Amino acid sequence: SFAALAGWFYKRHKTLQGSYLALTLATVFSTAVMMVANLLITPLYLNGSISDVAALLPTLLFPFNFIKCIVNAALVLVFYKPISLVMVRAGMIRKEGSQGKYFSKKTVITWIAAVILMAVSMVIFYAVLGGHIDFGA
């Protein structure tokens, strides 16, 4: 759901703002789809009821899925430009717009946005865990 929506939207709006909007819509949509999927699939793994899983939605499943989508969006922002440049140079895709410039102002802004997204998701993750991380040791 994340990749399909983001790709579909970006194909129609090939701008920096279009990519940000595509990733934002994909994050929201994918999180919603995963909430429904968790309600249907997680009871099978937990040997519990749907109401047991529904109780986990606000405290565990929603934060996890939302943070996962934010990290996915941030990784797309970091890796899209290098991968697309390699694909252009290999002749796999056509060169469009300013794909030839690697360190353009937009690329640097996008990388900064990706780092901020990752940092925010880690802060949210830390807060959801109650301010401490226990690795079971």
N, C-alpha and C positions, 0 to 999 in steps of 0.2 A: 504494500500500500504506500510505503514511503517513496520508493524509487519510481513507481508507476506515476503517482501524482506529480512529483517533482519534475520528472522528465517530460510528462505531458504539458505541464504549465510552462516550463522553461522553453520548450520547443516553440511555443507561441509568443513568448515574451523574452527574446534573447538580449536582455540588458542586465546590468549589474543589479538594478532594483528588481527586475524580473526574477533573477536567481534568488535574491533574498526572500522575495514574496513566495516563490515556489517552495523554498525550503521551510518557510514558516507554515504555509498551508500543509505541506507534507508532514511536518511535525505534529500539528494539531490533528490532522486526519488519521495518521498512523497511530497516534496515541489512543484515539477513540476506537479505532478498529481493534487494537490490542486489548482494550478493556472488554469488548464483546468476546473476543477470542479467549481471553483469560476466564471469563465466566463459563464458556463452553468446554474448554480443554483442561484447565487446571483441576477441576474436580476429579477428573480421571486419574491424574497423577497423585493427588493428595488423598484419594479414597474418601473424599468428603462430599458435602452437598454444595449446591450453588450458593446457598446462604452463607456457608462458611467462607467461600471464596469472595463473596460480595463484601464480607466484613474486612477482608484484606485489601480491597480496592483502594480506599483513601489513604491508608497508612503504608502500604508496601507496593502494590502493583502499579498504581497510577504514578507515584514518584519514579519508580524504576523505569517504566516505559517512557515517561516524559523525558527523563534524563538521557536515556538511551537514544531517543530521537534527536535531542539537542546535540549530543556527541556525534551522531551520524551526520547531522547538518554541518557541524564544525569541520569534520573530516572531509566532507565534500568540498567545503570552501578552501581547505588547505591543498587537497590533491587534484582538484578538477583542472586547474591551469597546467600543472606539469604533465598530467596524463594527456590532456588535449593537445599540448604542443608535441609530444612524442607521436601521437596519432597523426597529426598534420604532417610532421616530417617523414613519417613512414608511408604517407600517401593513403592512409586508411580513411581520413575524412578531409573535406575541403577546408581551406583556410578562409575564415570569415572574420571580418572586422580587424581588431588589433590583437589577434591571437599570436602574432609573431613576436610581440614584445613581452618579455618574461617579467621584468621588474617595473611594470607600469605603476602609476599611482593607485589605480583601482586594485591591482593585485596586492599591493602592500596594505591597503585599507581592508581588503577582504581577509588577509591573513590576520590582521589585528582583530577584526570582528570574530574570526574563528577562535583565536586564543581567548578572547573575552567570553565567548560562548562556553568554551571548555572550562574556564575558571568558574563561571557562574554555575555550571552544572555540578562541578565538584563541591562548591559551597552548599548548594541545595542538597546534594547527596549526603554531605557531612551533617547538615541540619536534620535531615530525615532520620539519620542514624542516632540522633539524640546527642550529638556533640562528641561522640567517641567512636573509634573504629576498633572492633575486637575481631581478631583473626582466629579465635578459638584456642589461642596458646595459653 
